């Protein structure tokens, strides 16, 4: 299943996103171990962990900025 298909099958009120750039606590890079990012979230947890499934999705910054700008033009 493609990610877009998964999201399309959920209603808008079941899906939310959190911009990692806005919630990073620490970030570091080690040439042997790679990048380590720790972040905070408002997501509620229970005995099983976060109540919603979290996914990390990487999108080209310029493409995302273009898409967001285009969507704002349509809202005006």
N, C-alpha and C positions, 0 to 999 in steps of 0.2 A: 504494500500500500504506500502511496506517495503521501508526504506530509500535507500537501495541499488538499488531498482527498480526505484525510483524517479531520483536518480543521473544517472543511466544508460540511462535513456530516454533523458537526457540533453547532448548536445555536450560538449567536453572538454573546449571550449572557453566560455561556459555559466556558468561554475562551477569553483569556486576558494575556497581556504580555508585559514584561518588565525589561526596560532597557538596561542592560548590564553596565553601560557607561555611567549610569546615574546611581548605581548602588554598589559599586566596587569599594571594598574596604582596603584590600591590599592586592598588589599585583607584582609578580616577580618572574624573572626568566633565568633559567639555568640551561646552558648549552647541552647538557647531558640528560636532564630530566624534563625540559620543556617549560612551558608557561604555567604558573600557578596563580589562579584568581580566587580570592575569597570575596563574598558579597553578602549583603543583608537583604531580607525580604519581609514583607508584611504577611506572607502566607501563613495561615493557621496550621498548626500541627496537632495530630492526635497520637494515639499509641502506635499507629502504623507508620507515622511520618507525616509529611505534608499532606493536607487533605486533597490537594489537586496534584496531578502529575506534572512535573516540571521538565521541560526539554530545553537544551541549549541549541540554538539555531544561529548559524553564522551567515550573514548576508553582506554582500559588498556595500560598503558605506555610501559610495556615490550613487549606486543604484537605489538604495533605500531612500536616500535624501531626495532623489528625483521623483520617486513614486509618491512619497509623502507630500512633496511640493505640488505635484499634479493633483493629488486628491484634495488638497486645500483650495486649489483654483476652482474645482468643481463644486465646492461647498459655498463659494462666494456668490 
